[in-house]
Amino acid sequence: MLTVFDMLKTAAVNYARYRATRDEIANLPADIALDIGVFPADAERIAREAVYGKAA
C-alpha cells in the first residue's frame, strides 16, 4: 500500500521528468527538430504523454 509520502515523492519525480523532457524538446535546434519530426511548439504535449502516458 502506498503511503501519502510515497505518492508525493512519485508525483515530484514525475513532474521533474516532465519538466526536463519538455525543456529539452522546446530547446531543440530547428534543423534537428524538423529532421526527427518533432515540433518545439508541441513540447508540452509530447512530454506529458512521455511521462504520464497518453490520455484516453
FIKOLZA-1660 file (N, C-alpha, C; in steps of 0.1 Angstrom, whole numbers, plus 5000, padded with zeros to 4 digits):
% residues 56
   i   px   py   pz ch aa at
   1 5008 4988 5000  A  M  N
   1 5000 5000 5000  A  M CA
   1 5009 5012 5000  A  M  C
   2 5006 5022 4991  A  L  N
   2 5014 5034 4990  A  L CA
   2 5009 5044 5001  A  L  C
   3 5019 5050 5007  A  T  N
   3 5016 5060 5017  A  T CA
   3 5015 5073 5010  A  T  C
   4 5010 5083 5017  A  V  N
   4 5009 5096 5011  A  V CA
   4 5023 5102 5008  A  V  C
   5 5033 5099 5016  A  F  N
   5 5046 5103 5013  A  F CA
   5 5051 5097 5000  A  F  C
   6 5049 5084 4998  A  D  N
   6 5053 5077 4985  A  D CA
   6 5046 5083 4973  A  D  C
   7 5033 5087 4975  A  M  N
   7 5026 5093 4964  A  M CA
   7 5031 5106 4960  A  M  C
   8 5034 5114 4970  A  L  N
   8 5040 5128 4968  A  L CA
   8 5054 5127 4962  A  L  C
   9 5062 5117 4966  A  K  N
   9 5075 5115 4961  A  K CA
   9 5074 5111 4946  A  K  C
  10 5065 5102 4943  A  T  N
  10 5063 5098 4929  A  T CA
  10 5059 5109 4920  A  T  C
  11 5050 5117 4925  A  A  N
  11 5045 5129 4918  A  A CA
  11 5056 5139 4915  A  A  C
  12 5064 5141 4925  A  A  N
  12 5075 5151 4924  A  A CA
  12 5086 5146 4913  A  A  C
  13 5089 5133 4914  A  V  N
  13 5098 5127 4904  A  V CA
  13 5092 5128 4890  A  V  C
  14 5079 5125 4888  A  N  N
  14 5073 5125 4875  A  N CA
  14 5073 5140 4870  A  N  C
  15 5070 5149 4879  A  Y  N
  15 5070 5163 4874  A  Y CA
  15 5083 5168 4870  A  Y  C
  16 5094 5164 4877  A  A  N
  16 5107 5167 4873  A  A CA
  16 5111 5161 4860  A  A  C
  17 5107 5149 4857  A  R  N
  17 5109 5142 4844  A  R CA
  17 5102 5150 4833  A  R  C
  18 5089 5154 4836  A  Y  N
  18 5081 5161 4827  A  Y CA
  18 5088 5174 4823  A  Y  C
  19 5092 5182 4833  A  R  N
  19 5099 5195 4830  A  R CA
  19 5111 5193 4822  A  R  C
  20 5120 5183 4826  A  A  N
  20 5132 5181 4819  A  A CA
  20 5130 5178 4804  A  A  C
  21 5120 5169 4802  A  T  N
  21 5117 5164 4788  A  T CA
  21 5111 5176 4780  A  T  C
  22 5102 5183 4786  A  R  N
  22 5096 5195 4780  A  R CA
  22 5107 5205 4776  A  R  C
  23 5116 5208 4785  A  D  N
  23 5126 5218 4782  A  D CA
  23 5136 5213 4771  A  D  C
  24 5139 5200 4771  A  E  N
  24 5148 5195 4761  A  E CA
  24 5142 5196 4747  A  E  C
  25 5129 5193 4746  A  I  N
  25 5122 5193 4733  A  I CA
  25 5120 5208 4729  A  I  C
  26 5116 5216 4738  A  A  N
  26 5114 5230 4734  A  A CA
  26 5127 5237 4730  A  A  C
  27 5139 5233 4734  A  N  N
  27 5151 5239 4731  A  N CA
  27 5159 5232 4720  A  N  C
  28 5152 5223 4713  A  L  N
  28 5159 5216 4702  A  L CA
  28 5162 5226 4691  A  L  C
  29 5174 5226 4685  A  P  N
  29 5176 5234 4673  A  P CA
  29 5166 5231 4662  A  P  C
  30 5162 5241 4655  A  A  N
  30 5151 5239 4645  A  A CA
  30 5154 5229 4634  A  A  C
  31 5167 5228 4630  A  D  N
  31 5170 5218 4619  A  D CA
  31 5169 5204 4625  A  D  C
  32 5173 5202 4637  A  I  N
  32 5172 5188 4643  A  I CA
  32 5158 5185 4645  A  I  C
  33 5150 5194 4651  A  A  N
  33 5136 5191 4653  A  A CA
  33 5129 5187 4640  A  A  C
  34 5131 5194 4630  A  L  N
  34 5125 5191 4617  A  L CA
  34 5129 5178 4612  A  L  C
  35 5142 5175 4613  A  D  N
  35 5147 5162 4609  A  D CA
  35 5140 5150 4615  A  D  C
  36 5137 5151 4628  A  I  N
  36 5131 5140 4636  A  I CA
  36 5116 5141 4637  A  I  C
  37 5111 5152 4631  A  G  N
  37 5096 5153 4630  A  G CA
  37 5090 5158 4644  A  G  C
  38 5098 5165 4652  A  V  N
  38 5093 5170 4664  A  V CA
  38 5092 5185 4664  A  V  C
  39 5081 5190 4668  A  F  N
  39 5079 5205 4667  A  F CA
  39 5080 5210 4681  A  F  C
  40 5089 5220 4684  A  P  N
  40 5090 5225 4697  A  P CA
  40 5077 5231 4703  A  P  C
  41 5068 5235 4695  A  A  N
  41 5055 5240 4700  A  A CA
  41 5047 5229 4706  A  A  C
  42 5050 5217 4703  A  D  N
  42 5043 5205 4709  A  D CA
  42 5050 5199 4721  A  D  C
  43 5060 5206 4726  A  A  N
  43 5068 5201 4737  A  A CA
  43 5060 5197 4749  A  A  C
  44 5050 5205 4753  A  E  N
  44 5043 5202 4765  A  E CA
  44 5035 5189 4763  A  E  C
  45 5028 5187 4752  A  R  N
  45 5020 5175 4749  A  R CA
  45 5029 5163 4748  A  R  C
  46 5040 5164 4741  A  I  N
  46 5049 5153 4739  A  I CA
  46 5055 5148 4753  A  I  C
  47 5059 5158 4761  A  A  N
  47 5065 5155 4774  A  A CA
  47 5054 5149 4783  A  A  C
  48 5042 5154 4783  A  R  N
  48 5031 5149 4792  A  R CA
  48 5028 5134 4788  A  R  C
  49 5027 5132 4775  A  E  N
  49 5025 5118 4771  A  E CA
  49 5036 5108 4774  A  E  C
  50 5048 5113 4773  A  A  N
  50 5060 5105 4776  A  A CA
  50 5061 5101 4791  A  A  C
  51 5057 5111 4799  A  V  N
  51 5059 5108 4814  A  V CA
  51 5046 5102 4820  A  V  C
  52 5035 5107 4816  A  Y  N
  52 5022 5103 4823  A  Y CA
  52 5014 5093 4815  A  Y  C
  53 5018 5092 4802  A  G  N
  53 5010 5082 4793  A  G CA
  53 5000 5090 4785  A  G  C
  54 4995 5084 4775  A  K  N
  54 4986 5090 4766  A  K CA
  54 4972 5090 4773  A  K  C
  55 4965 5102 4772  A  A  N
  55 4952 5103 4778  A  A CA
  55 4942 5095 4769  A  A  C
  56 4933 5089 4775  A  A  N
  56 4923 5081 4768  A  A CA
  56 4912 5089 4762  A  A  C
% end
